Amino acid sequence: MKLSHCHNFHDFRKLAQKKLPGPIFNYIDGGADDETTLKRNSNAFNDCDLVPNVLTGVKEIDLSVSVMGQQLKLPVYLSPTALQRLFHHQGERAVASVAEKYGTMFGVSSLGTVSMEEIAKQFNTPQVYQFYFHKDRGLNQAMMERAKASGIEVMMLTVDSITGGNRERDLRTGFSIPFKLTAAGLWQFLSKPAWGINYVTHEKFSLPQLDAHINMGGGTSSIGDYFTNMLDPSMNWDDVAEMVKFWDGQFCLKGIMSVEDAKRAVDIGCTGIVISNHGGRQLDGSRSSFDQLAEIVDAVGEQIDVIFDSGIQRGTHVLKALALGAKAVGLGRYYLYALAAAGEKGVDRAMKLMVAEIERDMRLMGCSCISELNRDHIRFR
């Protein structure tokens, strides 16, 4: 299977599975517990139908949006995700380059493998810093100051990960940082020698946002352990309100799933929220993000920028979320599979296909710009 054979999300996933050792593929691919929410995130779109208008005289398509003070050429952005240089040695550099090419926003994670400073200097594209709240309050302030100094435009605090989800695929393979694998997991690495050659012949793997503060290499630590042992489960609304005041700029909460929490985000001065269940990787059995989107938009959509992620696989998924009132849509696994499949070339092809889908679907919907999409264009079964 070649990159040219990849025409959609599922094709990129298949190619990524061929390229990656099993433990790393399953880290991207898996969810929590029985993975019920993971599956529902994408299946939820099947309960919503598009209602097109015809003969509207569509000529040019304008996909631009404004979200959290950022002018984007696309209604989709590349969400911050962890450990990208494990999936391909180019990691965040490849993803940021594609984001710049397409004029959209890119996010660097606290668990990113390239520093926020390097990305900010090298690429001219709006940048989000995805932040985890640690037990060490001094560390939290130091990381926010560092993001300010780097020129980060948007702070995005993840609020649904105060403890790690039960990701049983990782438990079975022994996936951890640094690697400490089960026998089955070790065999998966040996069976993919090309990945191993790339891993050892490029710069040493590191977590530059955390290396100066947390020793992730002194002992084996799973990502679940990081969430459980390093992050602060006592984080509350007062803590976040202090962060919003300190940041004094575009501040977004990622992981909002209830109307009550969305209203609290407005009350403490946030400028954005991301309706997200962490891609089904945290609380299994929770509602899908798409199922919650409409009622949250109805409650706070006039007061705060409502962004959406989890489960996006198609351009039509994007249009359905936008029609419900989302200001922008985050892509996660969609570009990670492509990154694993072929690095920057893979991410570029994935974005090219997504943009083509959205433009084609906008024409078929009879819409010339994103603002024309509304709830008259959708029906739920």
C-alpha positions in Angstrom: 0.0 0.0 0.0 1.4 3.4 -1.1 0.5 6.9 0.0 -1.1 7.5 -3.4 -3.5 4.7 -2.5 -4.8 6.7 0.5 -8.1 8.5 -0.3 -9.7 8.8 3.1 -9.3 8.4 6.9 -9.5 4.6 6.8 -6.8 4.3 4.1 -4.4 6.4 6.2 -5.2 4.3 9.2 -4.4 1.1 7.3 -1.1 2.5 6.0 -0.2 3.7 9.5 -0.9 0.3 10.9 1.5 -1.2 8.3 4.3 1.3 9.2 4.1 1.5 13.0 5.0 -1.1 15.7 1.8 -2.4 17.3 2.2 -0.7 20.6 2.6 2.7 19.0 -0.3 2.2 16.5 -2.5 1.1 19.4 -1.6 4.1 21.4 -3.0 6.3 18.6 -5.8 4.0 17.7 -7.2 3.1 21.1 -9.6 4.5 23.6 -10.6 3.8 27.2 -12.2 0.7 28.6 -14.5 -0.9 26.0 -14.0 2.0 23.6 -17.7 2.6 23.5 -17.3 6.4 23.3 -14.5 6.1 20.8 -16.8 4.3 18.4 -19.8 6.6 19.2 -17.8 9.7 18.4 -17.8 9.0 14.7 -21.1 7.0 14.5 -23.0 9.9 16.0 -22.7 11.7 12.7 -24.7 9.0 11.0 -27.8 10.1 13.0 -27.6 13.5 11.3 -28.5 14.1 7.7 -27.5 17.0 5.5 -30.3 18.9 3.6 -28.8 20.7 0.6 -30.2 23.7 -1.3 -29.8 23.7 -5.1 -29.7 26.4 -7.8 -28.0 28.9 -5.4 -25.4 30.0 -8.0 -22.3 28.9 -6.1 -19.2 30.2 -7.8 -16.3 30.7 -5.4 -16.0 28.9 -2.0 -14.8 30.8 1.0 -13.7 28.5 3.8 -12.2 31.1 6.1 -13.3 31.5 9.7 -12.4 33.7 12.7 -11.9 31.8 16.0 -10.3 33.0 19.2 -9.0 36.0 17.6 -7.3 34.0 14.8 -8.1 34.4 11.1 -7.9 31.0 9.5 -8.3 30.0 5.8 -10.0 26.8 6.8 -12.7 25.8 9.3 -10.5 22.9 10.5 -7.3 23.1 12.5 -4.7 20.6 13.6 -5.3 19.8 17.2 -2.4 19.5 19.7 -1.5 15.8 20.3 1.2 14.1 22.3 4.4 12.2 21.3 4.3 13.0 17.6 8.0 12.0 16.9 7.1 8.5 18.0 4.8 8.2 15.0 7.2 9.7 12.5 10.6 11.3 13.1 9.5 14.6 11.6 6.8 14.9 14.2 5.4 18.4 15.0 7.6 20.0 12.4 5.8 18.2 9.6 2.4 19.0 11.1 3.2 22.7 11.7 4.5 23.0 8.1 1.3 21.7 6.7 -0.8 24.0 8.9 1.2 26.9 7.7 0.8 25.9 4.0 -3.0 25.7 4.4 -3.3 28.8 6.6 -4.8 27.2 9.7 -4.0 26.8 13.3 -1.7 24.2 14.9 -1.3 23.1 18.4 1.7 22.1 20.5 1.1 19.7 23.4 2.7 19.8 26.9 3.7 16.2 25.8 5.0 17.5 22.5 8.3 16.3 21.1 9.4 19.6 19.6 9.6 22.8 21.6 7.0 25.4 21.4 9.8 28.0 20.8 11.1 26.2 17.8 7.7 25.9 16.2 6.9 29.5 16.9 10.1 30.7 15.3 10.1 28.3 12.3 6.5 28.5 11.2 4.2 31.5 10.6 0.8 30.1 11.6 -1.4 30.7 14.6 -0.3 28.5 17.4 -2.1 26.9 20.4 -0.3 25.6 23.4 -2.2 22.7 25.0 -1.6 22.8 28.7 -1.9 20.3 31.5 -2.4 21.5 35.1 0.4 19.9 37.2 0.5 19.4 41.0 3.6 21.7 41.0 2.0 25.2 40.8 5.4 26.7 40.2 5.7 24.5 37.1 2.3 25.7 35.8 3.3 29.3 36.1 6.7 28.7 34.5 5.2 26.9 31.5 2.7 29.7 31.0 5.4 32.3 31.2 7.4 30.3 28.7 4.4 30.2 26.3 4.0 33.9 26.6 7.6 34.5 25.8 7.3 32.3 22.7 4.5 34.4 21.3 1.8 31.7 21.6 -1.5 33.2 20.6 -3.9 30.8 22.3 -3.7 29.0 25.6 -5.7 25.8 25.6 -6.1 24.1 29.0 -7.2 20.4 28.9 -9.7 19.9 31.7 -10.8 16.3 31.2 -7.5 14.6 32.1 -6.9 15.1 35.8 -6.3 11.3 35.9 -5.5 8.9 33.2 -8.1 7.0 31.3 -8.1 3.2 31.4 -6.4 2.5 28.1 -6.2 -1.2 28.1 -4.5 -1.6 24.8 -1.4 0.2 26.3 -1.6 -2.1 29.3 -1.5 -5.2 27.1 1.5 -4.0 25.0 3.4 -2.4 27.9 3.5 0.9 26.0 5.4 3.5 28.1 8.0 6.3 28.0 10.8 5.1 27.8 9.8 1.8 26.3 9.3 -1.2 28.6 7.4 -3.7 26.6 5.8 -7.0 27.0 7.1 -9.9 24.9 4.3 -9.4 22.5 5.0 -5.7 22.3 8.7 -6.2 21.8 8.0 -8.6 18.9 5.9 -5.9 17.2 8.9 -3.5 17.3 11.2 -6.1 15.9 8.7 -6.8 13.0 8.9 -3.1 11.9 12.6 -2.5 11.4 12.2 0.6 9.2 10.5 2.4 12.1 13.3 1.4 14.4 16.0 2.6 12.0 14.4 6.0 11.7 13.9 6.2 15.5 17.6 5.6 16.3 19.1 7.5 13.4 17.4 10.8 14.1 17.6 13.1 17.1 17.0 11.6 20.5 13.4 11.5 21.5 12.5 14.0 24.2 9.7 16.0 25.7 11.1 19.5 25.6 8.1 21.2 27.3 8.7 19.0 30.3 12.3 17.9 30.3 13.5 20.8 32.4 10.9 20.1 35.0 10.0 16.4 35.1 12.3 13.4 34.7 10.4 11.1 32.4 13.4 9.0 31.8 14.6 8.1 35.2 12.1 5.3 35.5 9.5 3.8 33.2 6.3 5.8 33.1 3.3 5.1 31.1 1.3 8.1 29.8 -1.5 7.0 32.1 1.0 7.2 35.0 1.9 10.7 33.9 -1.7 11.8 34.0 -2.3 10.1 37.3 0.8 11.0 39.2 1.9 14.4 37.7 -1.4 16.1 37.1 -3.5 17.8 39.8 -6.9 16.1 40.4 -7.8 19.0 42.8 -7.8 21.6 40.0 -11.0 23.6 40.2 -12.7 26.6 38.7 -10.9 29.1 41.0 -7.5 27.7 39.8 -8.6 28.1 36.2 -9.9 31.6 36.8 -6.4 32.6 38.1 -4.8 31.2 35.0 -7.2 33.1 32.7 -6.4 36.3 34.6 -2.6 35.6 34.4 -2.7 34.7 30.7 -4.7 37.8 29.9 -5.4 36.7 26.3 -7.2 34.1 24.3 -7.9 31.3 26.7 -9.7 28.1 25.8 -10.9 25.1 27.9 -10.6 21.8 26.1 -12.8 19.0 27.3 -16.1 20.7 28.0 -19.1 18.4 27.7 -21.9 20.0 29.7 -23.9 23.2 29.5 -23.2 24.0 33.1 -19.4 23.8 32.5 -19.7 25.9 29.4 -21.5 28.6 31.3 -18.8 28.5 34.0 -16.2 29.0 31.3 -18.0 32.2 30.2 -18.2 33.4 33.8 -14.5 33.2 34.4 -13.6 35.0 31.2 -12.6 32.2 28.8 -12.8 33.2 25.1 -13.2 29.7 23.8 -14.2 26.1 24.7 -13.6 22.9 22.9 -16.5 20.4 23.1 -14.4 17.2 23.4 -14.3 13.9 25.2 -10.6 13.5 24.4 -11.3 11.2 21.5 -12.9 8.6 23.7 -9.6 8.1 25.6 -10.7 9.2 29.1 -14.2 8.5 30.4 -15.7 5.6 28.4 -19.5 5.7 28.3 -19.6 9.5 28.1 -21.7 11.1 25.4 -20.1 11.8 22.0 -19.0 15.4 21.5 -21.4 15.7 18.5 -24.3 14.7 20.6 -23.6 17.5 23.0 -22.7 20.2 20.6 -26.1 21.8 19.8 -27.3 22.3 23.4 -24.0 23.9 24.4 -24.0 26.2 21.3 -27.6 27.2 22.2 -26.5 28.0 25.8 -23.3 30.0 25.2 -22.7 30.3 21.5 -23.3 34.0 21.5 -20.9 34.6 24.4 -17.9 32.4 23.6 -16.3 30.7 20.7 -17.5 27.1 20.6 -15.0 24.7 19.0 -15.6 21.0 18.4 -13.4 17.9 18.1 -13.6 14.1 18.5 -14.5 11.6 15.7 -14.0 13.7 12.6 -13.3 11.5 9.6 -15.0 13.3 6.7 -15.7 16.7 5.2 -19.4 16.1 5.8 -18.7 15.6 9.5 -17.1 19.1 9.5 -20.1 20.6 7.8 -22.5 19.0 10.2 -20.6 20.4 13.2 -20.4 23.9 11.6 -24.1 23.8 10.8 -24.8 23.2 14.5 -22.9 26.3 15.4 -19.3 25.2 16.0 -16.8 28.0 15.0 -14.1 25.6 14.0 -13.4 21.9 14.1 -10.2 20.1 15.4 -8.6 17.2 13.6 -6.6 14.7 15.7 -6.4 11.0 14.6 -7.2 12.2 11.1 -3.8 13.7 10.7 -1.9 11.4 13.1 -2.5 8.4 10.9 -1.3 10.4 7.9 1.8 11.5 9.8 2.6 7.9 10.7 2.0 6.8 7.2 4.3 9.2 5.4 5.4 12.2 7.6 4.9 15.6 6.1 3.8 14.2 2.7 1.2 12.2 4.5 -0.2 15.1 6.5 -0.2 17.2 3.3 -2.2 14.7 1.4 -4.6 14.2 4.2 -5.3 17.9 4.4 -5.5 18.2 0.6 -8.2 15.5 0.6 -10.1 17.1 3.5 -10.1 20.6 1.9 -11.3 19.1 -1.4 -14.1 17.2 0.4 -15.2 20.4 2.3 -15.2 22.5 -0.9 -17.0 19.9 -2.9 -19.6 19.3 -0.1 -20.1 23.1 0.2 -21.0 23.3 -3.5 -23.3 20.4 -3.2 -25.0 22.0 -0.1 -25.4 25.3 -2.1 -23.3 27.3 0.2 -20.6 29.8 -0.8 -19.1 30.5 2.7 -19.1 28.9 6.1 -21.4 31.5 7.7 -24.2 30.3 5.3 -24.3 26.9 7.0 -27.1 26.7 9.6 -29.5 24.3 11.2 -31.9 24.5 8.2 -29.2 22.3 6.5 -29.5 19.4 8.9 -32.1 16.9 10.2 -31.7 14.3 12.9 -33.2 10.9 12.5 
